[in-house]
Amino acid sequence: MLIGITGFYCSGKDTAAEFLVGKKGFAHYSLSDVLRDELKRRGKEITRANLLETGVDLRTKRGFGVLAELAVEKCRKTPGRENFAITSIRHPDEIRRLAAESDFFLLNLTAPPEIRFERLKNRGREQDPRTFEEFTAFEQKESATEGPGQQLGICAAMADFTVDNSLNDYKTLYEKLSALVEQLRARMEEARAEM
């Protein structure tokens, strides 16, 4: 099973993936890790600007779904694993590529911008926006509606499932994720039985 996780900044994507890895036996691949690997290969510093630029460059040269294609290749080459959480999905063609896999489901995590900005401030990354205005401007920039850039809003609209992560309560999020995984496993068992 491949569970793709999308959502705006600090909606809880990595937290959800860590839960799936730690409690449900999933492996985790981030499309941002694909970009980090590419930056290392090119000898460039890993910065948010370089990640964005490299993502646009790869999508322009190799197709808009290239990051998902590379992640699927990594998943299929991972011995002994059947379940994967894939994060940092930011373009509709990445979703379309992942959806070509029969066992793919897309989860969108949501939380109001004010809550997500507080989370961003608490994580304290050096390159993160410092003001709420910068934060919202950054998100708008990464919510294009066409081309090789990030299209977070469109990705959210393509989700099979949406989980509200407004509460800063891990237990509640984990319960929601656990119920979702069991629902997806049951759905896959039913599909296998019908074959």
MITORKE-469602 format. One line per 5 residues: for each residue x, y, z of N, C-alpha, C, O, CB. Coordinates in steps of 0.2 Angstrom, whole numbers, plus 5000, padded with zeros to 4 digits. Glycine has a CB too. Layout:
BEGIN
X/Y/Z/X/Y/Z/X/Y/Z/X/Y/Z/X/Y/Z | ...
***
This chain:
BEGIN
5004/4994/5000/5000/5000/5000/5004/5006/5000/5009/5007/5004/4995/5000/5006 | 5003/5011/4996/5006/5017/4996/5001/5023/4998/4996/5024/4995/5009/5019/4988 | 5003/5026/5004/4999/5032/5006/5003/5038/5005/5008/5039/5008/4997/5031/5013 | 5000/5042/5000/5003/5048/4999/5000/5053/5004/4994/5053/5005/5002/5051/4992 | 5005/5058/5006/5002/5063/5011/5004/5070/5008/5010/5071/5007/5006/5062/5018
4999/5074/5008/5000/5080/5005/4996/5085/5010/4993/5083/5015/4996/5081/4998 | 4998/5092/5009/4995/5097/5014/5000/5103/5014/5005/5102/5012/4994/5094/5021 | 4997/5108/5016/5001/5114/5017/5006/5114/5022/5006/5109/5026/4996/5120/5018 | 5010/5119/5023/5016/5119/5028/5013/5118/5035/5008/5120/5037/5020/5125/5027 | 5017/5113/5038/5015/5112/5045/5008/5109/5047/5006/5110/5052/5017/5118/5049
5006/5106/5042/4999/5102/5043/5000/5096/5046/4995/5093/5049/4996/5101/5036 | 5006/5093/5047/5007/5087/5050/5010/5081/5046/5009/5075/5048/5001/5085/5054 | 5012/5082/5040/5014/5077/5035/5019/5073/5038/5018/5066/5038/5016/5080/5029 | 5025/5075/5041/5030/5071/5043/5028/5068/5050/5030/5062/5051/5036/5076/5044 | 5024/5071/5054/5021/5068/5060/5017/5062/5058/5018/5056/5061/5017/5073/5064
5013/5062/5053/5009/5057/5051/5013/5051/5048/5012/5045/5050/5004/5059/5045 | 5018/5053/5044/5023/5048/5041/5027/5044/5047/5027/5038/5047/5028/5051/5036 | 5029/5048/5052/5032/5045/5057/5028/5040/5061/5030/5035/5063/5035/5050/5062 | 5022/5042/5062/5017/5037/5065/5016/5031/5061/5017/5025/5064/5010/5040/5066 | 5015/5031/5054/5014/5026/5050/5021/5021/5050/5020/5015/5050/5013/5028/5043
5027/5024/5051/5033/5020/5051/5033/5017/5058/5035/5011/5058/5039/5025/5050 | 5032/5021/5063/5033/5018/5070/5028/5013/5072/5030/5008/5076/5034/5023/5074 | 5022/5014/5070/5016/5010/5073/5013/5005/5068/5010/5001/5070/5011/5015/5076 | 5014/5007/5062/5010/5003/5057/5015/4999/5052/5013/4996/5047/5006/5007/5053 | 5022/5000/5053/5026/4996/5049/5028/4998/5042/5030/4995/5038/5024/4989/5048
5026/5005/5041/5027/5008/5034/5035/5010/5033/5038/5011/5038/5023/5014/5033 | 5037/5011/5027/5043/5014/5026/5041/5021/5023/5036/5022/5021/5048/5010/5021 | 5046/5026/5024/5044/5033/5022/5049/5035/5017/5055/5035/5018/5044/5037/5028 | 5046/5038/5012/5050/5042/5007/5047/5048/5006/5041/5049/5005/5050/5038/5000 | 5051/5053/5005/5049/5060/5004/5052/5062/4997/5057/5061/4995/5052/5065/5010
5047/5065/4993/5049/5068/4987/5054/5073/4988/5058/5075/4983/5043/5071/4983 | 5055/5077/4993/5060/5082/4995/5067/5078/4995/5072/5081/4994/5058/5085/5001 | 5067/5072/4998/5073/5068/4998/5076/5067/4991/5082/5067/4990/5072/5062/5002 | 5071/5066/4986/5073/5065/4980/5077/5071/4977/5082/5071/4974/5067/5063/4975 | 5074/5077/4979/5077/5083/4977/5084/5084/4981/5089/5087/4978/5073/5089/4979
5084/5082/4987/5090/5083/4991/5096/5079/4988/5102/5081/4987/5089/5081/4998 | 5094/5073/4986/5099/5068/4983/5102/5072/4976/5108/5071/4975/5096/5061/4981 | 5097/5075/4972/5099/5078/4966/5103/5084/4967/5108/5085/4964/5093/5080/4962 | 5102/5088/4973/5106/5094/4974/5113/5091/4976/5118/5094/4974/5103/5098/4980 | 5114/5086/4980/5120/5083/4982/5124/5081/4976/5130/5082/4975/5120/5077/4987
5120/5078/4971/5124/5075/4965/5126/5081/4961/5131/5081/4957/5118/5071/4961 | 5123/5087/4961/5124/5093/4957/5130/5097/4961/5132/5102/4959/5118/5097/4956 | 5131/5095/4967/5136/5099/4971/5133/5106/4974/5137/5110/4975/5142/5100/4968 | 5127/5106/4975/5123/5112/4977/5121/5112/4984/5120/5107/4987/5117/5114/4973 | 5121/5118/4988/5119/5118/4995/5112/5116/4995/5108/5118/4991/5121/5125/4998
5110/5113/5000/5103/5111/5001/5099/5117/5005/5100/5118/5011/5102/5105/5006 | 5096/5121/5001/5092/5127/5004/5085/5126/5001/5084/5123/4996/5095/5134/5002 | 5080/5130/5004/5073/5129/5001/5073/5132/4994/5070/5129/4990/5069/5134/5006 | 5077/5137/4993/5077/5140/4986/5080/5135/4981/5077/5135/4975/5081/5147/4986 | 5085/5132/4983/5088/5127/4978/5084/5121/4977/5083/5118/4972/5095/5125/4981
5080/5119/4983/5075/5113/4982/5070/5115/4977/5068/5111/4973/5072/5112/4989 | 5067/5121/4978/5062/5124/4973/5064/5124/4966/5061/5122/4961/5059/5130/4975 | 5070/5127/4965/5073/5128/4958/5074/5121/4955/5073/5120/4949/5079/5132/4959 | 5077/5116/4959/5079/5110/4956/5072/5106/4955/5072/5102/4950/5083/5106/4961 | 5067/5107/4959/5061/5103/4957/5058/5106/4951/5056/5102/4947/5056/5105/4963
5058/5112/4950/5055/5115/4943/5060/5113/4937/5057/5111/4932/5055/5123/4944 | 5066/5113/4938/5071/5110/4933/5070/5103/4931/5069/5102/4925/5078/5111/4935 | 5069/5099/4936/5068/5092/4935/5061/5091/4931/5061/5087/4927/5068/5088/4941 | 5056/5094/4934/5049/5093/4931/5049/5096/4924/5046/5093/4919/5044/5097/4935 | 5053/5101/4922/5053/5104/4916/5057/5099/4911/5054/5098/4905/5056/5111/4916
5062/5096/4913/5066/5092/4909/5064/5085/4908/5064/5082/4903/5073/5092/4911 | 5061/5082/4913/5059/5075/4914/5052/5074/4915/5050/5068/4916/5063/5072/4919 | 5048/5079/4915/5040/5078/4916/5038/5080/4923/5042/5079/4927/5039/5071/4914 | 5032/5082/4923/5030/5085/4930/5029/5079/4935/5029/5081/4941/5023/5088/4929 | 5029/5073/4933/5028/5068/4938/5035/5064/4940/5035/5059/4943/5023/5062/4936
5040/5067/4938/5047/5064/4939/5048/5062/4946/5051/5056/4947/5052/5068/4936 | 5047/5066/4951/5049/5065/4958/5045/5059/4960/5048/5054/4964/5047/5071/4962 | 5039/5058/4958/5035/5052/4960/5037/5046/4957/5038/5041/4960/5027/5053/4958 | 5039/5047/4951/5042/5041/4947/5048/5038/4951/5049/5032/4952/5044/5043/4940 | 5053/5043/4953/5059/5041/4956/5057/5038/4963/5061/5033/4965/5063/5047/4957
5052/5040/4966/5050/5038/4973/5047/5031/4972/5049/5026/4976/5045/5042/4976 | 5043/5030/4967/5040/5023/4966/5046/5018/4965/5046/5012/4967/5035/5023/4960 | 5051/5020/4961/5057/5015/4959/5060/5013/4966/5062/5008/4967/5062/5019/4955 | 5061/5018/4970/5064/5017/4977/5060/5012/4981/5062/5007/4984/5065/5023/4981 | 5053/5013/4981/5049/5009/4985/5049/5002/4982/5050/4997/4986/5041/5011/4984
5049/5001/4976/5049/4994/4973/5055/4991/4974/5056/4984/4973/5047/4994/4965 | 5061/4994/4975/5067/4991/4976/5069/4990/4984/5074/4988/4985/5073/4996/4973 | 5064/4992/4988/5065/4991/4995/5063/4984/4997/5057/4982/4997/5061/4996/4999 | 5068/4979/4999/5066/4972/5000/5062/4972/5007/5063/4975/5012/5072/4968/5001 | 5057/4967/5007/5054/4966/5013/5048/4971/5015/5046/4970/5020/5058/4965/5018
5047/4976/5011/5042/4981/5013/5037/4981/5008/5038/4980/5002/5045/4988/5013 | 5030/4982/5010/5025/4982/5006/5021/4989/5007/5017/4991/5002/5020/4976/5007 | 5022/4992/5012/5018/4998/5014/5023/5004/5014/5028/5004/5018/5014/4997/5020 | 5021/5010/5011/5025/5015/5011/5021/5022/5012/5015/5022/5009/5029/5016/5004 | 5024/5026/5015/5021/5033/5016/5025/5038/5012/5032/5038/5012/5021/5036/5023
5022/5041/5007/5026/5046/5003/5024/5053/5004/5018/5055/5003/5025/5044/4995 | 5028/5057/5006/5027/5064/5008/5030/5069/5003/5033/5067/4998/5029/5066/5015 | 5028/5075/5004/5031/5081/5000/5028/5081/4993/5031/5082/4988/5038/5081/5000 | 5022/5078/4992/5019/5078/4986/5016/5085/4985/5011/5088/4988/5013/5073/4986 | 5018/5088/4979/5017/5096/4978/5014/5097/4971/5014/5103/4969/5022/5100/4980
5014/5092/4967/5011/5093/4960/5006/5088/4958/5007/5082/4960/5018/5093/4955 | 5001/5090/4954/4996/5085/4952/4999/5080/4948/4996/5074/4949/4991/5089/4948 | 5004/5081/4944/5006/5075/4940/5010/5070/4944/5011/5064/4942/5011/5078/4935 | 5012/5072/4950/5015/5067/4955/5010/5063/4957/5011/5057/4958/5019/5071/4961 | 5004/5066/4959/4998/5062/4961/4996/5057/4955/4995/5051/4957/4992/5066/4963
4996/5060/4949/4993/5055/4944/4998/5049/4943/4996/5044/4941/4993/5059/4937 | 5005/5051/4944/5010/5045/4943/5009/5040/4949/5008/5034/4947/5017/5048/4943 | 5008/5042/4955/5007/5038/4960/5000/5034/4960/5000/5028/4961/5007/5042/4967 | 4995/5037/4957/4989/5034/4956/4989/5029/4951/4984/5025/4951/4983/5040/4954 | 4994/5028/4947/4994/5023/4942/4996/5016/4946/4995/5011/4943/5000/5024/4937
4998/5017/4952/4999/5011/4956/4992/5009/4959/4989/5013/4962/5004/5012/4962 | 4990/5003/4959/4984/5000/4961/4982/5001/4968/4977/5001/4971/4982/4993/4959 | 4988/5002/4972/4987/5002/4979/4989/5009/4982/4991/5009/4988/4992/4997/4983 | 4987/5014/4978/4989/5021/4981/4983/5024/4983/4977/5024/4980/4992/5025/4975 | 4984/5028/4989/4978/5032/4991/4982/5039/4993/4987/5039/4996/4975/5029/4998
4978/5044/4992/4981/5051/4994/4977/5054/5000/4971/5054/5000/4980/5056/4988 | 4981/5056/5005/4978/5059/5011/4980/5066/5011/4986/5068/5010/4981/5055/5018 | 4976/5070/5013/4977/5078/5014/4976/5079/5021/4971/5078/5024/4972/5082/5009 | 4981/5082/5024/4980/5085/5031/4979/5092/5031/4982/5096/5027/4987/5083/5035 | 4974/5094/5035/4973/5101/5035/4973/5104/5042/4972/5100/5047/4965/5102/5033
4974/5111/5043/4974/5114/5049/4974/5122/5047/4977/5124/5042/4980/5113/5054 | 4971/5126/5051/4970/5133/5049/4977/5136/5048/4982/5134/5052/4966/5137/5054 | 4978/5141/5044/4985/5144/5043/4988/5147/5050/4994/5146/5051/4984/5150/5038 | 4984/5150/5054/4987/5153/5060/4990/5147/5065/4995/5148/5068/4981/5156/5064 | 4987/5141/5065/4989/5136/5069/4996/5133/5066/5000/5132/5069/4984/5130/5069
4995/5133/5059/5001/5130/5056/5007/5135/5056/5013/5133/5057/5000/5129/5048 | 5006/5141/5056/5011/5146/5057/5014/5146/5064/5020/5146/5065/5009/5153/5056 | 5010/5144/5069/5013/5143/5076/5017/5137/5076/5023/5137/5079/5007/5143/5081 | 5015/5132/5073/5019/5126/5072/5026/5127/5069/5031/5125/5071/5016/5120/5069 | 5026/5131/5064/5032/5133/5060/5037/5137/5064/5043/5136/5064/5030/5137/5054
5034/5142/5068/5038/5146/5073/5041/5141/5078/5047/5142/5080/5034/5151/5076 | 5038/5136/5080/5040/5132/5086/5046/5127/5083/5050/5125/5087/5034/5128/5089 | 5045/5125/5077/5050/5121/5074/5057/5124/5073/5062/5121/5073/5048/5117/5068 | 5057/5131/5072/5062/5135/5072/5068/5134/5067/5074/5135/5068/5066/5135/5078 | 5066/5132/5061/5070/5131/5055/5073/5138/5053/5069/5143/5052/5067/5127/5049
5079/5138/5051/5082/5145/5050/5079/5148/5044/5078/5154/5043/5090/5144/5048 | 5077/5144/5039/5075/5147/5032/5067/5148/5032/5065/5150/5027/5077/5143/5027 | 5064/5146/5037/5057/5147/5037/5055/5155/5038/5059/5159/5040/5054/5144/5043 | 5049/5156/5035/5046/5163/5035/5046/5165/5043/5044/5161/5047/5040/5164/5032 | 5047/5172/5044/5047/5175/5051/5041/5178/5053/5039/5178/5059/5053/5180/5051
5037/5180/5048/5030/5183/5050/5025/5180/5046/5026/5176/5042/5030/5191/5047 | 5019/5181/5049/5013/5178/5046/5012/5180/5039/5010/5176/5035/5007/5179/5050 | 5013/5186/5037/5013/5189/5031/5017/5185/5026/5015/5183/5020/5014/5196/5030 | 5024/5184/5028/5028/5180/5024/5026/5173/5023/5027/5170/5017/5035/5180/5027 | 5023/5170/5028/5021/5163/5028/5015/5163/5023/5016/5158/5019/5018/5161/5035
5010/5167/5023/5005/5167/5018/5007/5168/5011/5005/5165/5006/4999/5171/5020 | 5012/5173/5010/5014/5174/5004/5018/5169/5001/5018/5167/4995/5019/5181/5004 | 5022/5165/5005/5026/5159/5003/5021/5154/5001/5022/5151/4995/5030/5157/5009 | 5016/5153/5004/5011/5147/5002/5007/5149/4996/5006/5145/4992/5006/5146/5008 | 5006/5156/4995/5002/5158/4989/5007/5156/4983/5005/5154/4978/5000/5165/4989
5013/5158/4984/5018/5157/4978/5019/5149/4977/5020/5148/4971/5025/5159/4981 | 5018/5145/4981/5018/5138/4980/5012/5135/4979/5011/5129/4979/5022/5135/4986 | 5007/5139/4977/5000/5136/4975/4998/5138/4968/4993/5141/4967/4995/5138/4980 | 5003/5137/4964/5002/5139/4957/4996/5135/4954/4994/5130/4957/5008/5138/4952 | 4993/5136/4948/4988/5132/4945/4990/5129/4939/4986/5125/4936/4982/5136/4944
4996/5130/4937/4999/5127/4931/5006/5127/4931/5009/5130/4935/4996/5130/4924 | 5009/5123/4926/5016/5123/4925/5020/5119/4930/5017/5114/4933/5019/5130/4926 | 5027/5119/4930/5031/5115/4934/5032/5116/4941/5035/5113/4945/5038/5115/4931 | 5029/5122/4943/5030/5124/4950/5025/5120/4955/5021/5116/4953/5029/5131/4951 | 5026/5121/4961/5021/5118/4966/5014/5120/4966/5013/5126/4964/5024/5119/4973
5010/5116/4967/5002/5117/4966/4999/5114/4972/4995/5109/4971/5000/5114/4959 | 5000/5116/4978/4998/5113/4984/4990/5113/4985/4987/5108/4987/5000/5117/4990 | 4987/5118/4982/4979/5119/4983/4976/5113/4978/4971/5110/4981/4977/5125/4981 | 4979/5112/4972/4976/5107/4968/4977/5100/4971/4973/5096/4970/4979/5108/4961 | 4983/5099/4973/4985/5093/4976/4980/5091/4982/4977/5085/4982/4992/5093/4979
4978/5096/4986/4974/5095/4992/4967/5093/4989/4964/5088/4992/4973/5101/4996 | 4965/5096/4984/4958/5095/4981/4958/5088/4978/4952/5085/4977/4956/5100/4976 | 4963/5085/4976/4964/5078/4973/4964/5072/4978/4964/5067/4976/4970/5078/4968 | 4964/5074/4984/4965/5069/4990/4959/5064/4990/4953/5066/4989/4966/5072/4996 | 4960/5058/4991/4955/5053/4993/4952/5054/5000/4946/5053/5001/4958/5046/4992
4956/5056/5004/4954/5057/5011/4957/5063/5014/4962/5065/5012/4956/5051/5016 | 4953/5067/5018/4956/5073/5022/4955/5072/5029/4950/5070/5031/4952/5079/5019 | 4960/5073/5033/4960/5073/5040/4962/5080/5043/4967/5083/5041/4965/5067/5043 | 4957/5082/5047/4958/5088/5050/4963/5087/5056/4962/5083/5061/4951/5091/5053 | 4969/5091/5056/4974/5091/5061/4975/5097/5064/4980/5100/5066/4981/5088/5058
4969/5100/5066/4969/5107/5069/4971/5107/5076/4974/5112/5079/4962/5110/5069 | 4970/5101/5080/4972/5101/5087/4979/5099/5087/4982/5095/5083/4968/5095/5090 | 4983/5102/5092/4990/5100/5093/4990/5094/5098/4993/5095/5103/4994/5106/5096 | 4987/5089/5096/4986/5083/5100/4988/5077/5096/4984/5075/5091/4978/5082/5102 | 4993/5074/5097/4996/5068/5093/4991/5062/5094/4990/5059/5089/5003/5066/5096
4988/5061/5100/4984/5055/5101/4978/5056/5096/4976/5050/5093/4981/5055/5108 | 4975/5061/5095/4969/5062/5091/4971/5061/5084/4968/5057/5080/4966/5069/5092 | 4977/5064/5082/4979/5062/5075/4981/5055/5074/4979/5052/5069/4985/5067/5073 | 4984/5052/5078/4986/5045/5078/4980/5040/5077/4980/5035/5074/4990/5043/5084 | 4975/5042/5081/4968/5038/5081/4965/5039/5074/4963/5034/5071/4963/5040/5087
4965/5045/5071/4962/5046/5065/4966/5042/5059/4963/5039/5055/4962/5053/5063 | 4973/5042/5060/4977/5039/5055/4976/5031/5056/4976/5027/5051/4984/5041/5056 | 4976/5028/5062/4975/5021/5063/4969/5019/5060/4969/5014/5057/4976/5020/5071 | 4963/5023/5061/4957/5021/5058/4957/5021/5051/4954/5016/5047/4951/5025/5061 | 4960/5026/5048/4961/5026/5040/4965/5020/5038/4963/5017/5033/4965/5033/5038
4970/5018/5041/4974/5013/5038/4970/5006/5039/4970/5002/5034/4981/5012/5043 | 4967/5005/5044/4962/4999/5044/4957/4999/5039/4955/4994/5036/4959/4999/5051 | 4954/5005/5038/4949/5006/5032/4952/5004/5026/4949/5001/5022/4946/5013/5032 | 4958/5006/5024/4961/5005/5018/4963/4998/5017/4963/4995/5012/4968/5010/5017 | 4966/4995/5023/4967/4988/5022/4961/4983/5021/4962/4979/5017/4971/4985/5029
4956/4985/5024/4949/4982/5023/4947/4982/5016/4945/4978/5012/4944/4984/5028 | 4948/4988/5013/4946/4990/5006/4950/4985/5001/4948/4983/4996/4947/4997/5004 | 4957/4985/5003/4961/4981/4998/4960/4974/4999/4960/4970/4994/4969/4982/5000 | 4958/4971/5005/4956/4964/5006/4950/4963/5002/4949/4957/4998/4955/4962/5013 | 4945/4967/5002/4939/4966/4998/4940/4966/4990/4938/4962/4987/4934/4972/4999
4945/4970/4988/4947/4971/4981/4950/4964/4979/4949/4961/4974/4951/4977/4980 | 4954/4961/4983/4958/4955/4982/4953/4949/4982/4953/4945/4977/4963/4954/4987 | 4948/4949/4986/4943/4944/4986/4939/4944/4980/4936/4939/4978/4939/4945/4992 | 4938/4950/4977/4934/4950/4971/4937/4948/4965/4934/4947/4960/4931/4957/4970 | 4944/4947/4965/4948/4945/4959/4947/4938/4957/4950/4936/4953/4955/4947/4960
***
